[in-house]
Amino acid sequence: MQSAHCQARVSAVIQGIEGVKVEKLEAGKLSFSFESEQVKTALQDAIEKAGYRVGGDSEKASSCSTGCCS
């Protein structure tokens, strides 16, 4: 998620999930808060379906598996 393209993809994916508040989206990092564990799970699933790996706990660091950020 280093490129502007990847950041836009992730942003578009997460905007469709109710109960997520994006706090910061920058190269390689997404910081957010969520209303429930179900929302957290839905968010992680959506990001992974978009082709990114989710890691960390309170601050989610995602890496691109689509190959565009290499």
VENGI-V374424 format. One record per backbone hydrogen bond with DSSP energy under -0.5 kcal/mol. NH is the residue of the N-H (numbers start at 1). CO is the residue of the C=O. If there is no record, write none. Layout:
nh->NH co->CO
nh->NH co->CO
//
This chain:
nh->7 co->3
nh->8 co->4
nh->9 co->5
nh->10 co->6
nh->11 co->7
nh->12 co->8
nh->13 co->9
nh->14 co->10
nh->15 co->11
nh->16 co->12
nh->16 co->13
nh->17 co->14
nh->18 co->16
nh->20 co->17
nh->21 co->33
nh->22 co->20
nh->23 co->31
nh->24 co->31
nh->26 co->29
nh->28 co->1
nh->29 co->26
nh->30 co->60
nh->31 co->24
nh->32 co->58
nh->33 co->21
nh->35 co->19
nh->40 co->36
nh->41 co->37
nh->42 co->38
nh->43 co->39
nh->44 co->40
nh->45 co->41
nh->46 co->42
nh->47 co->43
nh->48 co->44
nh->49 co->45
nh->50 co->46
nh->51 co->48
nh->52 co->47
nh->53 co->63
nh->55 co->61
nh->60 co->30
nh->60 co->58
nh->61 co->55
nh->61 co->59
nh->62 co->28
nh->62 co->60
nh->63 co->53
nh->65 co->51
nh->70 co->67
//
